[in-house]
Amino acid sequence: MRSRRPAGDRRAPARPRRSVLHWTRRLSQLYLGLVLYGVSAAMQVQAGLGLDPWDVLHQGLALVSDRQIGTVSIAVGALVLLLWIPLRQWPGLGTVSNVLVVGLAMNATLAVLPVQHGLPARAATLAGAVLLCGLATGMYITAGFGPGPRDGLMTGIARRTGVSIRLSRTFVELTVLLAGWLLGGTVGVGTVLFAVTIGPLAQLFLRIFARLGLDDSTIGHRGASPAPAEPVSAA
């Protein structure tokens, strides 16, 4: 016979323990999303029509340091995490995983995907890269393991300074874009296409994953934040 709570006991009922299957699904969703993000970034590199602002910086630094762009991405991600300290932010599992997995996936894809030649092939690769990035961003965010290091930097600046996320993102991305361009990173139509389309695409896939019941982005984690109304990239 089940015991009853005394009258007036208003304690919240105990939450059911999440199943192993649930956590396995979330982790799979996280890491698949990060791998696909790295693949999409490599596709954009090989299309040669312009990169997103952070990869313009990564490519510029890779050129001057003679390192692989994915390796530079890992190093920059780690440095960006250090900037979280004065912003009083704490990384989640997704944040740390982002630093490593995206760069490794990018290097692995560049090792097997050739540089594209001819405008039709380059345009198709670019379009596929941006679409895949939107899918990967939605998948990664809805897994609910915390923001990427670069996104956390922008949201942290917004929270500490009181400016909007849109304004902090614009300032940070224009700064890294200019620095990367001065170092020799590729800026072009792909840069503009990414800037214009990644927000709507990520929002679309966030809604799709929510309808499929795969959205765990509101689950609380130390240092993590729910998926923003204006989605930002996974990096």
C-alpha positions as CSV (number, residue, x, y, z in Angstrom):
1,M,0.0,0.0,0.0
2,R,1.5,3.3,-1.1
3,S,2.1,6.0,1.5
4,R,0.3,9.2,1.3
5,R,1.7,12.6,2.0
6,P,0.3,14.5,4.9
7,A,-2.3,17.1,4.2
8,G,-0.7,20.5,3.5
9,D,2.6,19.0,2.2
10,R,3.3,21.1,-0.9
11,R,6.6,19.7,-1.9
12,A,6.9,19.2,-5.6
13,P,6.7,15.5,-6.7
14,A,9.9,13.8,-7.4
15,R,11.0,14.1,-11.0
16,P,11.3,10.7,-12.8
17,R,14.9,9.8,-13.5
18,R,15.8,10.2,-17.2
19,S,16.4,6.9,-18.9
20,V,19.7,5.8,-20.3
21,L,18.1,5.8,-23.7
22,H,17.2,9.5,-23.3
23,W,20.8,10.5,-22.4
24,T,22.2,8.3,-25.2
25,R,20.0,10.1,-27.7
26,R,21.0,13.5,-26.4
27,L,24.7,12.7,-26.6
28,S,24.4,11.2,-30.0
29,Q,22.5,14.3,-31.2
30,L,25.2,16.5,-29.7
31,Y,28.1,14.8,-31.3
32,L,26.5,14.2,-34.6
33,G,25.5,17.8,-34.8
34,L,29.1,18.9,-34.0
35,V,30.6,16.5,-36.6
36,L,28.2,17.8,-39.3
37,Y,29.1,21.3,-38.4
38,G,32.7,20.6,-39.0
39,V,31.9,18.9,-42.3
40,S,29.8,21.9,-43.4
41,A,32.7,24.2,-42.5
42,A,35.1,22.1,-44.6
43,M,32.7,22.1,-47.5
44,Q,32.6,25.9,-47.4
45,V,36.4,26.1,-47.4
46,Q,36.6,23.8,-50.5
47,A,33.9,25.8,-52.3
48,G,36.3,28.8,-52.2
49,L,33.5,31.4,-52.4
50,G,33.9,32.9,-48.9
51,L,33.7,31.7,-45.3
52,D,31.7,32.6,-42.3
53,P,33.4,35.3,-40.1
54,W,35.0,33.0,-37.6
55,D,36.4,30.7,-40.3
56,V,37.7,33.7,-42.2
57,L,39.8,34.3,-39.0
58,H,40.7,30.7,-38.7
59,Q,41.8,30.5,-42.3
60,G,43.8,33.7,-42.0
61,L,45.6,32.4,-38.9
62,A,46.2,29.0,-40.6
63,L,47.8,30.7,-43.5
64,V,50.3,32.7,-41.4
65,S,51.0,29.9,-39.0
66,D,51.2,27.1,-41.6
67,R,48.7,25.0,-39.6
68,Q,45.5,23.1,-40.5
69,I,42.4,25.3,-40.3
70,G,40.6,22.9,-38.0
71,T,43.6,22.9,-35.7
72,V,43.5,26.7,-35.6
73,S,39.8,26.5,-34.9
74,I,40.5,24.3,-31.8
75,A,43.2,26.7,-30.6
76,V,40.9,29.8,-31.1
77,G,38.0,28.0,-29.3
78,A,40.2,27.3,-26.3
79,L,41.4,30.9,-26.2
80,V,37.8,32.2,-26.4
81,L,36.9,30.0,-23.4
82,L,39.5,31.9,-21.4
83,L,37.5,35.0,-22.1
84,W,34.5,33.4,-20.4
85,I,36.3,33.8,-17.1
86,P,35.8,37.6,-16.7
87,L,32.3,37.2,-18.1
88,R,31.6,34.7,-15.2
89,Q,30.4,32.0,-17.5
90,W,30.9,28.2,-17.0
91,P,31.2,25.8,-20.0
92,G,28.9,22.8,-20.4
93,L,29.8,19.5,-22.0
94,G,28.6,20.8,-25.4
95,T,30.9,23.8,-25.0
96,V,34.1,21.8,-24.4
97,S,33.1,19.2,-27.0
98,N,32.5,22.0,-29.6
99,V,36.1,23.2,-29.2
100,L,37.5,19.7,-30.1
101,V,35.0,18.0,-32.3
102,V,34.3,20.7,-34.9
103,G,37.9,21.3,-35.6
104,L,38.8,17.6,-35.8
105,A,35.8,16.9,-38.1
106,M,36.9,19.8,-40.3
107,N,40.4,18.5,-40.7
108,A,39.2,15.0,-41.4
109,T,36.8,16.2,-44.1
110,L,39.4,18.5,-45.7
111,A,41.7,15.4,-46.0
112,V,39.2,13.6,-48.3
113,L,37.1,16.4,-49.9
114,P,38.9,17.9,-52.9
115,V,38.9,21.6,-53.8
116,Q,35.9,22.3,-56.0
117,H,36.5,23.6,-59.5
118,G,34.0,25.3,-61.8
119,L,31.3,27.7,-60.7
120,P,28.4,25.2,-60.7
121,A,30.3,22.7,-58.4
122,R,31.5,25.5,-56.2
123,A,28.0,27.0,-55.9
124,A,26.4,23.6,-55.1
125,T,29.0,22.8,-52.5
126,L,28.5,26.2,-50.9
127,A,24.7,25.9,-50.8
128,G,25.0,22.4,-49.4
129,A,27.5,23.6,-46.7
130,V,25.2,26.4,-45.5
131,L,22.1,24.1,-45.5
132,L,24.1,21.4,-43.6
133,C,25.3,24.1,-41.1
134,G,21.7,25.1,-40.4
135,L,20.8,21.5,-39.7
136,A,23.9,20.9,-37.5
137,T,23.2,24.1,-35.5
138,G,19.6,23.1,-34.8
139,M,20.7,19.5,-33.8
140,Y,23.5,20.7,-31.6
141,I,21.5,23.5,-29.8
142,T,18.5,21.3,-29.1
143,A,20.7,18.6,-27.5
144,G,20.8,21.0,-24.6
145,F,24.4,20.7,-23.4
146,G,25.4,24.4,-23.5
147,P,26.4,27.0,-26.1
148,G,29.5,26.9,-28.2
149,P,32.5,29.0,-27.0
150,R,32.0,31.7,-29.5
151,D,28.3,32.0,-29.0
152,G,28.8,32.0,-25.3
153,L,31.2,34.9,-25.7
154,M,28.6,36.9,-27.5
155,T,25.8,36.1,-25.1
156,G,28.1,36.8,-22.2
157,I,29.1,40.2,-23.5
158,A,25.4,41.0,-24.0
159,R,24.6,40.0,-20.4
160,R,27.5,41.8,-18.8
161,T,27.1,45.0,-20.8
162,G,23.4,45.2,-21.2
163,V,23.6,45.4,-25.0
164,S,21.4,43.2,-27.2
165,I,22.7,39.8,-28.5
166,R,22.2,41.1,-32.0
167,L,24.5,44.1,-31.3
168,S,27.2,42.0,-29.5
169,R,27.2,39.4,-32.2
170,T,27.5,42.1,-34.9
171,F,30.5,43.7,-33.1
172,V,32.3,40.5,-32.4
173,E,31.8,39.0,-35.9
174,L,32.7,42.1,-37.8
175,T,35.9,42.3,-35.7
176,V,37.0,38.7,-36.4
177,L,35.9,39.1,-40.0
178,L,38.2,42.1,-40.5
179,A,41.1,40.5,-38.7
180,G,40.7,37.3,-40.8
181,W,40.5,39.2,-44.0
182,L,43.6,41.2,-43.2
183,L,45.4,37.9,-42.6
184,G,44.4,36.5,-45.9
185,G,41.1,34.7,-45.1
186,T,38.6,34.2,-47.9
187,V,35.7,36.7,-47.9
188,G,33.1,36.5,-50.7
189,V,29.6,35.7,-51.7
190,G,29.7,32.7,-49.4
191,T,30.3,35.1,-46.4
192,V,27.2,37.1,-47.3
193,L,25.1,34.0,-48.0
194,F,26.0,32.5,-44.7
195,A,25.3,35.8,-42.8
196,V,21.9,36.2,-44.4
197,T,20.6,32.6,-44.3
198,I,22.1,30.8,-41.3
199,G,19.7,32.5,-38.8
200,P,16.5,31.5,-40.6
201,L,17.9,28.0,-41.4
202,A,18.9,27.3,-37.8
203,Q,15.5,28.6,-36.6
204,L,13.7,26.3,-39.1
205,F,15.6,23.2,-37.8
206,L,15.1,24.2,-34.2
207,R,11.4,24.1,-34.9
208,I,11.6,20.8,-36.7
209,F,13.6,19.2,-33.8
210,A,11.1,20.6,-31.4
211,R,8.2,19.1,-33.3
212,L,10.0,15.7,-33.3
213,G,10.3,15.9,-29.6
214,L,14.1,16.2,-29.7
215,D,14.4,19.7,-28.1
216,D,16.2,19.5,-24.8
217,S,17.6,23.0,-25.0
218,T,15.7,24.3,-21.9
219,I,17.2,21.7,-19.6
220,G,19.3,23.5,-17.1
221,H,23.1,23.0,-17.0
222,R,25.7,25.0,-15.2
223,G,26.9,27.6,-17.6
224,A,24.4,26.6,-20.2
225,S,21.6,28.7,-21.6
226,P,18.4,27.8,-23.4
227,A,18.4,28.1,-27.2
228,P,18.1,31.8,-28.0
229,A,15.1,33.2,-29.8
230,E,17.6,34.4,-32.4
231,P,19.8,31.4,-33.0
232,V,23.5,31.8,-33.4
233,S,25.9,29.3,-34.9
234,A,27.2,26.3,-33.0
235,A,30.7,27.5,-33.0
